[in-house]
Amino acid sequence: MQNAITITPAATARVHDLLAARGKASVGIKIGVRTKGCSGLSYTVEYADEIGKFDEVVDNGGFKVLIDPKAVMFLIGTEMDYVEEKMKSGFTFRNPNEKGRCGCGESFHV
């Protein structure tokens, strides 16, 4: 069975670094979406201290990626990457379900 989301090696390395620097035991990270921005939805990434009853769980070699149950249908087939550029760095999402993004790239719609 295919995972709802895939994590690139760059994103995996960055999550490992963040979890190690946190100074508190974590299960992994939790990914979701929330209503925000000009296009309607934006991605959320936060530390996960426990697995929720209905969370989708993806084991990613050393940590778990939890997907908020309300976000699964928006994230199926998505690839999470970590990009470092001259002026910015951060997690990026390549989501085949997106129908469009706002001009600033902070939000999307399906």
Gaussian input, Z-matrix of N, CA and C with variables (Angstrom, degrees):
# hf/3-21g

backbone

0 1
 N
 C     1     B1
 C     2     B2     1     A1
 N     3     B3     2     A2     1     D1
 C     4     B4     3     A3     2     D2
 C     5     B5     4     A4     3     D3
 N     6     B6     5     A5     4     D4
 C     7     B7     6     A6     5     D5
 C     8     B8     7     A7     6     D6
 N     9     B9     8     A8     7     D7
 C    10    B10     9     A9     8     D8
 C    11    B11    10    A10     9     D9
 N    12    B12    11    A11    10    D10
 C    13    B13    12    A12    11    D11
 C    14    B14    13    A13    12    D12
 N    15    B15    14    A14    13    D13
 C    16    B16    15    A15    14    D14
 C    17    B17    16    A16    15    D15
 N    18    B18    17    A17    16    D16
 C    19    B19    18    A18    17    D17
 C    20    B20    19    A19    18    D18
 N    21    B21    20    A20    19    D19
 C    22    B22    21    A21    20    D20
 C    23    B23    22    A22    21    D21
 N    24    B24    23    A23    22    D22
 C    25    B25    24    A24    23    D23
 C    26    B26    25    A25    24    D24
 N    27    B27    26    A26    25    D25
 C    28    B28    27    A27    26    D26
 C    29    B29    28    A28    27    D27
 N    30    B30    29    A29    28    D28
 C    31    B31    30    A30    29    D29
 C    32    B32    31    A31    30    D30
 N    33    B33    32    A32    31    D31
 C    34    B34    33    A33    32    D32
 C    35    B35    34    A34    33    D33
 N    36    B36    35    A35    34    D34
 C    37    B37    36    A36    35    D35
 C    38    B38    37    A37    36    D36
 N    39    B39    38    A38    37    D37
 C    40    B40    39    A39    38    D38
 C    41    B41    40    A40    39    D39
 N    42    B42    41    A41    40    D40
 C    43    B43    42    A42    41    D41
 C    44    B44    43    A43    42    D42
 N    45    B45    44    A44    43    D43
 C    46    B46    45    A45    44    D44
 C    47    B47    46    A46    45    D45
 N    48    B48    47    A47    46    D46
 C    49    B49    48    A48    47    D47
 C    50    B50    49    A49    48    D48
 N    51    B51    50    A50    49    D49
 C    52    B52    51    A51    50    D50
 C    53    B53    52    A52    51    D51
 N    54    B54    53    A53    52    D52
 C    55    B55    54    A54    53    D53
 C    56    B56    55    A55    54    D54
 N    57    B57    56    A56    55    D55
 C    58    B58    57    A57    56    D56
 C    59    B59    58    A58    57    D57
 N    60    B60    59    A59    58    D58
 C    61    B61    60    A60    59    D59
 C    62    B62    61    A61    60    D60
 N    63    B63    62    A62    61    D61
 C    64    B64    63    A63    62    D62
 C    65    B65    64    A64    63    D63
 N    66    B66    65    A65    64    D64
 C    67    B67    66    A66    65    D65
 C    68    B68    67    A67    66    D66
 N    69    B69    68    A68    67    D67
 C    70    B70    69    A69    68    D68
 C    71    B71    70    A70    69    D69
 N    72    B72    71    A71    70    D70
 C    73    B73    72    A72    71    D71
 C    74    B74    73    A73    72    D72
 N    75    B75    74    A74    73    D73
 C    76    B76    75    A75    74    D74
 C    77    B77    76    A76    75    D75
 N    78    B78    77    A77    76    D76
 C    79    B79    78    A78    77    D77
 C    80    B80    79    A79    78    D78
 N    81    B81    80    A80    79    D79
 C    82    B82    81    A81    80    D80
 C    83    B83    82    A82    81    D81
 N    84    B84    83    A83    82    D82
 C    85    B85    84    A84    83    D83
 C    86    B86    85    A85    84    D84
 N    87    B87    86    A86    85    D85
 C    88    B88    87    A87    86    D86
 C    89    B89    88    A88    87    D87
 N    90    B90    89    A89    88    D88
 C    91    B91    90    A90    89    D89
 C    92    B92    91    A91    90    D90
 N    93    B93    92    A92    91    D91
 C    94    B94    93    A93    92    D92
 C    95    B95    94    A94    93    D93
 N    96    B96    95    A95    94    D94
 C    97    B97    96    A96    95    D95
 C    98    B98    97    A97    96    D96
 N    99    B99    98    A98    97    D97
 C   100   B100    99    A99    98    D98
 C   101   B101   100   A100    99    D99
 N   102   B102   101   A101   100   D100
 C   103   B103   102   A102   101   D101
 C   104   B104   103   A103   102   D102
 N   105   B105   104   A104   103   D103
 C   106   B106   105   A105   104   D104
 C   107   B107   106   A106   105   D105
 N   108   B108   107   A107   106   D106
 C   109   B109   108   A108   107   D107
 C   110   B110   109   A109   108   D108
 N   111   B111   110   A110   109   D109
 C   112   B112   111   A111   110   D110
 C   113   B113   112   A112   111   D111
 N   114   B114   113   A113   112   D112
 C   115   B115   114   A114   113   D113
 C   116   B116   115   A115   114   D114
 N   117   B117   116   A116   115   D115
 C   118   B118   117   A117   116   D116
 C   119   B119   118   A118   117   D117
 N   120   B120   119   A119   118   D118
 C   121   B121   120   A120   119   D119
 C   122   B122   121   A121   120   D120
 N   123   B123   122   A122   121   D121
 C   124   B124   123   A123   122   D122
 C   125   B125   124   A124   123   D123
 N   126   B126   125   A125   124   D124
 C   127   B127   126   A126   125   D125
 C   128   B128   127   A127   126   D126
 N   129   B129   128   A128   127   D127
 C   130   B130   129   A129   128   D128
 C   131   B131   130   A130   129   D129
 N   132   B132   131   A131   130   D130
 C   133   B133   132   A132   131   D131
 C   134   B134   133   A133   132   D132
 N   135   B135   134   A134   133   D133
 C   136   B136   135   A135   134   D134
 C   137   B137   136   A136   135   D135
 N   138   B138   137   A137   136   D136
 C   139   B139   138   A138   137   D137
 C   140   B140   139   A139   138   D138
 N   141   B141   140   A140   139   D139
 C   142   B142   141   A141   140   D140
 C   143   B143   142   A142   141   D141
 N   144   B144   143   A143   142   D142
 C   145   B145   144   A144   143   D143
 C   146   B146   145   A145   144   D144
 N   147   B147   146   A146   145   D145
 C   148   B148   147   A147   146   D146
 C   149   B149   148   A148   147   D147
 N   150   B150   149   A149   148   D148
 C   151   B151   150   A150   149   D149
 C   152   B152   151   A151   150   D150
 N   153   B153   152   A152   151   D151
 C   154   B154   153   A153   152   D152
 C   155   B155   154   A154   153   D153
 N   156   B156   155   A155   154   D154
 C   157   B157   156   A156   155   D155
 C   158   B158   157   A157   156   D156
 N   159   B159   158   A158   157   D157
 C   160   B160   159   A159   158   D158
 C   161   B161   160   A160   159   D159
 N   162   B162   161   A161   160   D160
 C   163   B163   162   A162   161   D161
 C   164   B164   163   A163   162   D162
 N   165   B165   164   A164   163   D163
 C   166   B166   165   A165   164   D164
 C   167   B167   166   A166   165   D165
 N   168   B168   167   A167   166   D166
 C   169   B169   168   A168   167   D167
 C   170   B170   169   A169   168   D168
 N   171   B171   170   A170   169   D169
 C   172   B172   171   A171   170   D170
 C   173   B173   172   A172   171   D171
 N   174   B174   173   A173   172   D172
 C   175   B175   174   A174   173   D173
 C   176   B176   175   A175   174   D174
 N   177   B177   176   A176   175   D175
 C   178   B178   177   A177   176   D176
 C   179   B179   178   A178   177   D177
 N   180   B180   179   A179   178   D178
 C   181   B181   180   A180   179   D179
 C   182   B182   181   A181   180   D180
 N   183   B183   182   A182   181   D181
 C   184   B184   183   A183   182   D182
 C   185   B185   184   A184   183   D183
 N   186   B186   185   A185   184   D184
 C   187   B187   186   A186   185   D185
 C   188   B188   187   A187   186   D186
 N   189   B189   188   A188   187   D187
 C   190   B190   189   A189   188   D188
 C   191   B191   190   A190   189   D189
 N   192   B192   191   A191   190   D190
 C   193   B193   192   A192   191   D191
 C   194   B194   193   A193   192   D192
 N   195   B195   194   A194   193   D193
 C   196   B196   195   A195   194   D194
 C   197   B197   196   A196   195   D195
 N   198   B198   197   A197   196   D196
 C   199   B199   198   A198   197   D197
 C   200   B200   199   A199   198   D198
 N   201   B201   200   A200   199   D199
 C   202   B202   201   A201   200   D200
 C   203   B203   202   A202   201   D201
 N   204   B204   203   A203   202   D202
 C   205   B205   204   A204   203   D203
 C   206   B206   205   A205   204   D204
 N   207   B207   206   A206   205   D205
 C   208   B208   207   A207   206   D206
 C   209   B209   208   A208   207   D207
 N   210   B210   209   A209   208   D208
 C   211   B211   210   A210   209   D209
 C   212   B212   211   A211   210   D210
 N   213   B213   212   A212   211   D211
 C   214   B214   213   A213   212   D212
 C   215   B215   214   A214   213   D213
 N   216   B216   215   A215   214   D214
 C   217   B217   216   A216   215   D215
 C   218   B218   217   A217   216   D216
 N   219   B219   218   A218   217   D217
 C   220   B220   219   A219   218   D218
 C   221   B221   220   A220   219   D219
 N   222   B222   221   A221   220   D220
 C   223   B223   222   A222   221   D221
 C   224   B224   223   A223   222   D222
 N   225   B225   224   A224   223   D223
 C   226   B226   225   A225   224   D224
 C   227   B227   226   A226   225   D225
 N   228   B228   227   A227   226   D226
 C   229   B229   228   A228   227   D227
 C   230   B230   229   A229   228   D228
 N   231   B231   230   A230   229   D229
 C   232   B232   231   A231   230   D230
 C   233   B233   232   A232   231   D231
 N   234   B234   233   A233   232   D232
 C   235   B235   234   A234   233   D233
 C   236   B236   235   A235   234   D234
 N   237   B237   236   A236   235   D235
 C   238   B238   237   A237   236   D236
 C   239   B239   238   A238   237   D237
 N   240   B240   239   A239   238   D238
 C   241   B241   240   A240   239   D239
 C   242   B242   241   A241   240   D240
 N   243   B243   242   A242   241   D241
 C   244   B244   243   A243   242   D242
 C   245   B245   244   A244   243   D243
 N   246   B246   245   A245   244   D244
 C   247   B247   246   A246   245   D245
 C   248   B248   247   A247   246   D246
 N   249   B249   248   A248   247   D247
 C   250   B250   249   A249   248   D248
 C   251   B251   250   A250   249   D249
 N   252   B252   251   A251   250   D250
 C   253   B253   252   A252   251   D251
 C   254   B254   253   A253   252   D252
 N   255   B255   254   A254   253   D253
 C   256   B256   255   A255   254   D254
 C   257   B257   256   A256   255   D255
 N   258   B258   257   A257   256   D256
 C   259   B259   258   A258   257   D257
 C   260   B260   259   A259   258   D258
 N   261   B261   260   A260   259   D259
 C   262   B262   261   A261   260   D260
 C   263   B263   262   A262   261   D261
 N   264   B264   263   A263   262   D262
 C   265   B265   264   A264   263   D263
 C   266   B266   265   A265   264   D264
 N   267   B267   266   A266   265   D265
 C   268   B268   267   A267   266   D266
 C   269   B269   268   A268   267   D267
 N   270   B270   269   A269   268   D268
 C   271   B271   270   A270   269   D269
 C   272   B272   271   A271   270   D270
 N   273   B273   272   A272   271   D271
 C   274   B274   273   A273   272   D272
 C   275   B275   274   A274   273   D273
 N   276   B276   275   A275   274   D274
 C   277   B277   276   A276   275   D275
 C   278   B278   277   A277   276   D276
 N   279   B279   278   A278   277   D277
 C   280   B280   279   A279   278   D278
 C   281   B281   280   A280   279   D279
 N   282   B282   281   A281   280   D280
 C   283   B283   282   A282   281   D281
 C   284   B284   283   A283   282   D282
 N   285   B285   284   A284   283   D283
 C   286   B286   285   A285   284   D284
 C   287   B287   286   A286   285   D285
 N   288   B288   287   A287   286   D286
 C   289   B289   288   A288   287   D287
 C   290   B290   289   A289   288   D288
 N   291   B291   290   A290   289   D289
 C   292   B292   291   A291   290   D290
 C   293   B293   292   A292   291   D291
 N   294   B294   293   A293   292   D292
 C   295   B295   294   A294   293   D293
 C   296   B296   295   A295   294   D294
 N   297   B297   296   A296   295   D295
 C   298   B298   297   A297   296   D296
 C   299   B299   298   A298   297   D297
 N   300   B300   299   A299   298   D298
 C   301   B301   300   A300   299   D299
 C   302   B302   301   A301   300   D300
 N   303   B303   302   A302   301   D301
 C   304   B304   303   A303   302   D302
 C   305   B305   304   A304   303   D303
 N   306   B306   305   A305   304   D304
 C   307   B307   306   A306   305   D305
 C   308   B308   307   A307   306   D306
 N   309   B309   308   A308   307   D307
 C   310   B310   309   A309   308   D308
 C   311   B311   310   A310   309   D309
 N   312   B312   311   A311   310   D310
 C   313   B313   312   A312   311   D311
 C   314   B314   313   A313   312   D312
 N   315   B315   314   A314   313   D313
 C   316   B316   315   A315   314   D314
 C   317   B317   316   A316   315   D315
 N   318   B318   317   A317   316   D316
 C   319   B319   318   A318   317   D317
 C   320   B320   319   A319   318   D318
 N   321   B321   320   A320   319   D319
 C   322   B322   321   A321   320   D320
 C   323   B323   322   A322   321   D321
 N   324   B324   323   A323   322   D322
 C   325   B325   324   A324   323   D323
 C   326   B326   325   A325   324   D324
 N   327   B327   326   A326   325   D325
 C   328   B328   327   A327   326   D326
 C   329   B329   328   A328   327   D327

   B1=1.4611
   B2=1.5279
   B3=1.3246
   B4=1.4537
   B5=1.5235
   B6=1.3443
   B7=1.4655
   B8=1.5257
   B9=1.3163
   B10=1.4617
   B11=1.5200
   B12=1.3445
   B13=1.4570
   B14=1.5150
   B15=1.3348
   B16=1.4633
   B17=1.5265
   B18=1.3239
   B19=1.4621
   B20=1.5227
   B21=1.3318
   B22=1.4616
   B23=1.5277
   B24=1.3419
   B25=1.4679
   B26=1.5339
   B27=1.3282
   B28=1.4723
   B29=1.5289
   B30=1.3251
   B31=1.4678
   B32=1.5259
   B33=1.3321
   B34=1.4597
   B35=1.5251
   B36=1.3267
   B37=1.4693
   B38=1.5311
   B39=1.3313
   B40=1.4713
   B41=1.5281
   B42=1.3159
   B43=1.4674
   B44=1.5247
   B45=1.3413
   B46=1.4687
   B47=1.5303
   B48=1.3459
   B49=1.4663
   B50=1.5270
   B51=1.3205
   B52=1.4704
   B53=1.5220
   B54=1.3290
   B55=1.4648
   B56=1.5290
   B57=1.3353
   B58=1.4632
   B59=1.5314
   B60=1.3250
   B61=1.4714
   B62=1.5280
   B63=1.2995
   B64=1.4675
   B65=1.5249
   B66=1.3051
   B67=1.4562
   B68=1.5139
   B69=1.3101
   B70=1.4642
   B71=1.5175
   B72=1.3075
   B73=1.4638
   B74=1.5312
   B75=1.3192
   B76=1.4648
   B77=1.5158
   B78=1.3153
   B79=1.4614
   B80=1.5175
   B81=1.3347
   B82=1.4615
   B83=1.5112
   B84=1.3305
   B85=1.4637
   B86=1.5253
   B87=1.3298
   B88=1.4596
   B89=1.5215
   B90=1.3213
   B91=1.4600
   B92=1.5181
   B93=1.3092
   B94=1.4544
   B95=1.5159
   B96=1.2950
   B97=1.4614
   B98=1.5256
   B99=1.3154
   B100=1.4619
   B101=1.5229
   B102=1.3022
   B103=1.4557
   B104=1.5194
   B105=1.3387
   B106=1.4644
   B107=1.5209
   B108=1.2999
   B109=1.4559
   B110=1.5145
   B111=1.3309
   B112=1.4617
   B113=1.5239
   B114=1.3450
   B115=1.4611
   B116=1.5192
   B117=1.3131
   B118=1.4535
   B119=1.5071
   B120=1.3443
   B121=1.4615
   B122=1.5223
   B123=1.3281
   B124=1.4584
   B125=1.5189
   B126=1.3100
   B127=1.4551
   B128=1.5274
   B129=1.3332
   B130=1.4609
   B131=1.5250
   B132=1.3293
   B133=1.4590
   B134=1.5166
   B135=1.3199
   B136=1.4623
   B137=1.5235
   B138=1.3227
   B139=1.4639
   B140=1.5255
   B141=1.3382
   B142=1.4654
   B143=1.5197
   B144=1.3164
   B145=1.4612
   B146=1.5254
   B147=1.3149
   B148=1.4682
   B149=1.5192
   B150=1.3094
   B151=1.4601
   B152=1.5218
   B153=1.3253
   B154=1.4585
   B155=1.5232
   B156=1.3027
   B157=1.4637
   B158=1.5342
   B159=1.3152
   B160=1.4592
   B161=1.5294
   B162=1.3458
   B163=1.4593
   B164=1.5190
   B165=1.3189
   B166=1.4611
   B167=1.5270
   B168=1.3175
   B169=1.4626
   B170=1.5259
   B171=1.3382
   B172=1.4599
   B173=1.5216
   B174=1.3436
   B175=1.4611
   B176=1.5187
   B177=1.3280
   B178=1.4561
   B179=1.5270
   B180=1.3039
   B181=1.4581
   B182=1.5193
   B183=1.2880
   B184=1.4579
   B185=1.5112
   B186=1.2993
   B187=1.4641
   B188=1.5178
   B189=1.3097
   B190=1.4590
   B191=1.5294
   B192=1.3073
   B193=1.4649
   B194=1.5180
   B195=1.3183
   B196=1.4591
   B197=1.5141
   B198=1.3078
   B199=1.4594
   B200=1.5155
   B201=1.3182
   B202=1.4570
   B203=1.5206
   B204=1.3373
   B205=1.4708
   B206=1.5280
   B207=1.3428
   B208=1.4694
   B209=1.5272
   B210=1.3394
   B211=1.4618
   B212=1.5180
   B213=1.3138
   B214=1.4722
   B215=1.5228
   B216=1.3093
   B217=1.4704
   B218=1.5298
   B219=1.3412
   B220=1.4654
   B221=1.5234
   B222=1.3328
   B223=1.4635
   B224=1.5240
   B225=1.3126
   B226=1.4691
   B227=1.5256
   B228=1.3308
   B229=1.4665
   B230=1.5162
   B231=1.3194
   B232=1.4564
   B233=1.5223
   B234=1.3248
   B235=1.4582
   B236=1.5275
   B237=1.3331
   B238=1.4619
   B239=1.5255
   B240=1.3255
   B241=1.4554
   B242=1.5230
   B243=1.3142
   B244=1.4617
   B245=1.5189
   B246=1.3336
   B247=1.4542
   B248=1.5208
   B249=1.3374
   B250=1.4690
   B251=1.5165
   B252=1.3286
   B253=1.4553
   B254=1.5224
   B255=1.3221
   B256=1.4580
   B257=1.5235
   B258=1.3132
   B259=1.4640
   B260=1.5239
   B261=1.3302
   B262=1.4654
   B263=1.5194
   B264=1.2990
   B265=1.4536
   B266=1.5174
   B267=1.3184
   B268=1.4542
   B269=1.5052
   B270=1.3225
   B271=1.4522
   B272=1.5210
   B273=1.3183
   B274=1.4587
   B275=1.5289
   B276=1.3159
   B277=1.4621
   B278=1.5212
   B279=1.3251
   B280=1.4664
   B281=1.5268
   B282=1.3271
   B283=1.4520
   B284=1.5275
   B285=1.3358
   B286=1.4658
   B287=1.5332
   B288=1.3303
   B289=1.4579
   B290=1.5231
   B291=1.3260
   B292=1.4667
   B293=1.5164
   B294=1.3161
   B295=1.4664
   B296=1.5239
   B297=1.3348
   B298=1.4487
   B299=1.5156
   B300=1.3442
   B301=1.4659
   B302=1.5183
   B303=1.3157
   B304=1.4515
   B305=1.5320
   B306=1.2933
   B307=1.4628
   B308=1.5198
   B309=1.3197
   B310=1.4651
   B311=1.5277
   B312=1.3287
   B313=1.4497
   B314=1.5155
   B315=1.3179
   B316=1.4631
   B317=1.5253
   B318=1.3201
   B319=1.4605
   B320=1.5297
   B321=1.3166
   B322=1.4692
   B323=1.5243
   B324=1.3489
   B325=1.4620
   B326=1.5205
   B327=1.3401
   B328=1.4678
   B329=1.5167
   A1=109.41
   A2=116.41
   A3=121.87
   A4=110.19
   A5=115.44
   A6=120.26
   A7=110.32
   A8=115.87
   A9=121.16
   A10=110.98
   A11=117.01
   A12=121.69
   A13=108.78
   A14=116.33
   A15=120.63
   A16=108.15
   A17=114.30
   A18=120.97
   A19=107.38
   A20=117.36
   A21=120.63
   A22=110.15
   A23=117.06
   A24=119.58
   A25=113.15
   A26=118.00
   A27=120.59
   A28=111.02
   A29=117.16
   A30=120.63
   A31=110.49
   A32=116.97
   A33=120.66
   A34=110.68
   A35=116.33
   A36=120.43
   A37=111.11
   A38=116.63
   A39=120.05
   A40=110.83
   A41=118.24
   A42=121.05
   A43=109.90
   A44=117.49
   A45=119.97
   A46=110.48
   A47=117.38
   A48=121.73
   A49=111.31
   A50=116.59
   A51=120.49
   A52=111.79
   A53=116.62
   A54=120.08
   A55=110.87
   A56=117.39
   A57=121.08
   A58=111.20
   A59=116.71
   A60=120.89
   A61=112.68
   A62=117.52
   A63=120.96
   A64=112.12
   A65=117.39
   A66=120.45
   A67=114.02
   A68=116.21
   A69=122.16
   A70=107.35
   A71=116.87
   A72=119.82
   A73=110.35
   A74=115.75
   A75=122.11
   A76=109.23
   A77=115.07
   A78=120.63
   A79=108.87
   A80=115.77
   A81=121.88
   A82=110.06
   A83=115.57
   A84=121.00
   A85=109.17
   A86=114.17
   A87=120.26
   A88=108.27
   A89=115.51
   A90=121.96
   A91=108.41
   A92=115.10
   A93=120.36
   A94=110.61
   A95=116.14
   A96=122.72
   A97=107.57
   A98=115.02
   A99=119.87
   A100=108.54
   A101=115.10
   A102=121.05
   A103=108.12
   A104=115.23
   A105=119.61
   A106=109.10
   A107=117.03
   A108=122.80
   A109=113.92
   A110=113.99
   A111=120.22
   A112=113.41
   A113=117.38
   A114=119.35
   A115=113.84
   A116=117.43
   A117=119.02
   A118=117.47
   A119=119.36
   A120=121.54
   A121=110.32
   A122=116.31
   A123=120.72
   A124=109.02
   A125=115.92
   A126=121.95
   A127=110.23
   A128=115.93
   A129=121.08
   A130=107.94
   A131=115.55
   A132=122.40
   A133=105.93
   A134=116.55
   A135=120.34
   A136=109.77
   A137=115.54
   A138=120.33
   A139=109.25
   A140=115.74
   A141=121.21
   A142=108.63
   A143=115.43
   A144=120.81
   A145=112.41
   A146=116.45
   A147=120.60
   A148=109.24
   A149=116.18
   A150=122.07
   A151=108.63
   A152=115.92
   A153=121.40
   A154=110.99
   A155=115.75
   A156=122.16
   A157=113.02
   A158=118.09
   A159=121.27
   A160=113.77
   A161=117.83
   A162=121.07
   A163=110.99
   A164=116.79
   A165=122.46
   A166=106.15
   A167=118.60
   A168=121.92
   A169=110.10
   A170=115.76
   A171=122.62
   A172=106.68
   A173=116.73
   A174=120.63
   A175=107.78
   A176=115.51
   A177=119.74
   A178=111.74
   A179=117.50
   A180=121.07
   A181=114.08
   A182=116.90
   A183=120.54
   A184=114.24
   A185=117.54
   A186=121.05
   A187=108.71
   A188=115.10
   A189=120.74
   A190=109.48
   A191=114.48
   A192=121.38
   A193=105.54
   A194=115.76
   A195=121.49
   A196=108.07
   A197=116.23
   A198=120.61
   A199=107.81
   A200=114.43
   A201=120.65
   A202=108.36
   A203=118.31
   A204=120.06
   A205=113.93
   A206=117.42
   A207=119.98
   A208=111.38
   A209=117.39
   A210=120.88
   A211=113.63
   A212=118.20
   A213=121.13
   A214=111.54
   A215=118.35
   A216=120.39
   A217=112.48
   A218=117.51
   A219=120.92
   A220=111.81
   A221=117.67
   A222=121.55
   A223=115.53
   A224=119.05
   A225=120.71
   A226=109.97
   A227=115.35
   A228=121.22
   A229=114.43
   A230=118.57
   A231=122.33
   A232=111.45
   A233=115.56
   A234=122.10
   A235=108.07
   A236=115.82
   A237=121.91
   A238=107.93
   A239=117.14
   A240=123.20
   A241=108.81
   A242=116.17
   A243=121.19
   A244=106.60
   A245=116.56
   A246=122.37
   A247=109.49
   A248=115.70
   A249=121.47
   A250=107.76
   A251=114.88
   A252=121.30
   A253=108.55
   A254=117.35
   A255=120.81
   A256=113.17
   A257=116.56
   A258=121.06
   A259=114.15
   A260=117.84
   A261=118.80
   A262=110.34
   A263=114.65
   A264=120.82
   A265=107.72
   A266=116.20
   A267=118.90
   A268=112.43
   A269=113.98
   A270=120.91
   A271=109.30
   A272=115.59
   A273=121.64
   A274=108.37
   A275=115.57
   A276=121.09
   A277=109.41
   A278=116.28
   A279=122.34
   A280=105.71
   A281=113.83
   A282=120.50
   A283=109.83
   A284=117.56
   A285=119.94
   A286=113.45
   A287=117.61
   A288=121.43
   A289=113.14
   A290=116.68
   A291=119.96
   A292=110.71
   A293=115.05
   A294=120.70
   A295=110.53
   A296=116.78
   A297=120.66
   A298=110.81
   A299=114.84
   A300=122.57
   A301=108.88
   A302=114.93
   A303=118.57
   A304=108.22
   A305=117.18
   A306=122.01
   A307=114.33
   A308=117.53
   A309=120.28
   A310=111.72
   A311=118.09
   A312=121.90
   A313=115.63
   A314=117.62
   A315=121.44
   A316=113.41
   A317=117.97
   A318=119.16
   A319=110.04
   A320=115.04
   A321=120.94
   A322=108.89
   A323=115.57
   A324=120.08
   A325=109.07
   A326=114.29
   A327=120.96
   A328=110.07
   D1=133.40
   D2=-178.47
   D3=-76.83
   D4=140.41
   D5=176.20
   D6=-69.00
   D7=151.97
   D8=179.19
   D9=-65.77
   D10=-29.57
   D11=-178.11
   D12=-142.12
   D13=146.64
   D14=174.30
   D15=-114.66
   D16=149.87
   D17=-177.69
   D18=-119.52
   D19=126.55
   D20=-179.99
   D21=-71.92
   D22=162.31
   D23=176.28
   D24=-57.80
   D25=-36.55
   D26=178.59
   D27=-64.66
   D28=-42.91
   D29=178.51
   D30=-68.07
   D31=-38.43
   D32=177.89
   D33=-60.78
   D34=-46.11
   D35=179.69
   D36=-61.75
   D37=-41.74
   D38=-178.97
   D39=-67.17
   D40=-41.00
   D41=177.96
   D42=-63.75
   D43=-42.69
   D44=176.86
   D45=-56.99
   D46=-44.80
   D47=179.22
   D48=-61.85
   D49=-44.66
   D50=-179.10
   D51=-65.22
   D52=-42.01
   D53=-179.99
   D54=-66.66
   D55=-38.72
   D56=178.84
   D57=-66.69
   D58=-36.91
   D59=-178.36
   D60=-79.91
   D61=-13.30
   D62=-175.92
   D63=-64.46
   D64=-35.24
   D65=179.67
   D66=78.52
   D67=16.21
   D68=-179.91
   D69=-146.06
   D70=138.45
   D71=179.47
   D72=-61.77
   D73=136.86
   D74=179.39
   D75=-136.20
   D76=149.86
   D77=173.01
   D78=-72.66
   D79=-37.24
   D80=-177.49
   D81=162.78
   D82=-135.82
   D83=178.80
   D84=-123.89
   D85=158.07
   D86=176.97
   D87=-122.25
   D88=130.21
   D89=-179.46
   D90=-111.98
   D91=138.27
   D92=178.35
   D93=-151.38
   D94=-173.20
   D95=173.00
   D96=-132.25
   D97=152.70
   D98=176.01
   D99=-141.31
   D100=159.61
   D101=178.22
   D102=-74.68
   D103=120.29
   D104=-177.51
   D105=-170.65
   D106=154.59
   D107=171.27
   D108=80.39
   D109=-177.89
   D110=-175.45
   D111=-74.96
   D112=-26.05
   D113=-178.21
   D114=-95.65
   D115=-12.58
   D116=173.01
   D117=120.82
   D118=-40.64
   D119=-175.98
   D120=-131.77
   D121=149.39
   D122=171.68
   D123=-138.26
   D124=156.78
   D125=-179.28
   D126=-81.49
   D127=147.28
   D128=173.31
   D129=-124.45
   D130=142.82
   D131=175.07
   D132=-135.90
   D133=125.49
   D134=179.86
   D135=-145.15
   D136=164.67
   D137=176.03
   D138=-66.93
   D139=146.15
   D140=176.75
   D141=-118.33
   D142=120.60
   D143=179.20
   D144=-94.51
   D145=-19.41
   D146=177.80
   D147=-153.50
   D148=160.80
   D149=179.59
   D150=-92.28
   D151=123.30
   D152=178.03
   D153=-72.47
   D154=155.65
   D155=-175.82
   D156=-54.16
   D157=-38.82
   D158=-175.52
   D159=-110.74
   D160=9.18
   D161=178.50
   D162=-63.43
   D163=139.07
   D164=168.82
   D165=-78.45
   D166=130.99
   D167=-175.21
   D168=-114.77
   D169=125.76
   D170=175.40
   D171=-118.36
   D172=119.15
   D173=178.33
   D174=-82.64
   D175=124.35
   D176=-174.59
   D177=-121.77
   D178=46.30
   D179=175.30
   D180=59.59
   D181=77.65
   D182=177.25
   D183=107.08
   D184=-21.69
   D185=174.63
   D186=-150.10
   D187=161.72
   D188=179.88
   D189=-105.52
   D190=143.45
   D191=172.62
   D192=-105.29
   D193=116.20
   D194=178.53
   D195=-99.38
   D196=138.54
   D197=177.78
   D198=-115.67
   D199=124.38
   D200=178.34
   D201=-55.21
   D202=131.90
   D203=-176.79
   D204=-58.36
   D205=-27.49
   D206=179.22
   D207=-76.98
   D208=-12.20
   D209=-176.40
   D210=-103.85
   D211=-13.36
   D212=-173.73
   D213=-52.60
   D214=-47.48
   D215=-175.91
   D216=-64.51
   D217=-23.12
   D218=178.42
   D219=-86.09
   D220=-19.86
   D221=-170.77
   D222=-107.39
   D223=-6.90
   D224=-176.98
   D225=-56.10
   D226=126.33
   D227=179.11
   D228=87.62
   D229=2.41
   D230=-176.49
   D231=-78.30
   D232=145.90
   D233=173.53
   D234=-113.97
   D235=127.16
   D236=177.45
   D237=-99.98
   D238=129.77
   D239=-179.05
   D240=-128.31
   D241=165.44
   D242=172.65
   D243=-123.24
   D244=127.56
   D245=-175.36
   D246=-122.93
   D247=134.08
   D248=173.25
   D249=-117.06
   D250=120.13
   D251=177.97
   D252=-121.99
   D253=176.23
   D254=-178.79
   D255=-56.96
   D256=-44.86
   D257=-171.79
   D258=-104.61
   D259=-8.15
   D260=-179.45
   D261=-159.67
   D262=160.09
   D263=173.54
   D264=-146.92
   D265=153.77
   D266=178.82
   D267=163.19
   D268=176.06
   D269=177.87
   D270=-77.82
   D271=139.47
   D272=176.12
   D273=-124.40
   D274=156.34
   D275=-178.32
   D276=-128.22
   D277=126.46
   D278=172.38
   D279=-104.75
   D280=105.67
   D281=-171.30
   D282=-117.66
   D283=114.58
   D284=-179.32
   D285=-68.40
   D286=-11.66
   D287=-179.78
   D288=-85.58
   D289=-13.69
   D290=-179.26
   D291=-66.23
   D292=135.13
   D293=175.73
   D294=-102.55
   D295=-15.86
   D296=178.74
   D297=-179.33
   D298=164.01
   D299=178.19
   D300=-131.53
   D301=157.90
   D302=176.07
   D303=-75.72
   D304=168.25
   D305=-177.02
   D306=-61.47
   D307=-33.14
   D308=-178.29
   D309=-86.24
   D310=-9.93
   D311=177.38
   D312=81.35
   D313=7.34
   D314=-177.37
   D315=-84.36
   D316=-19.05
   D317=-178.29
   D318=-141.21
   D319=165.65
   D320=-176.45
   D321=-145.32
   D322=169.47
   D323=172.09
   D324=-137.44
   D325=156.11
   D326=-179.28
   D327=-118.73

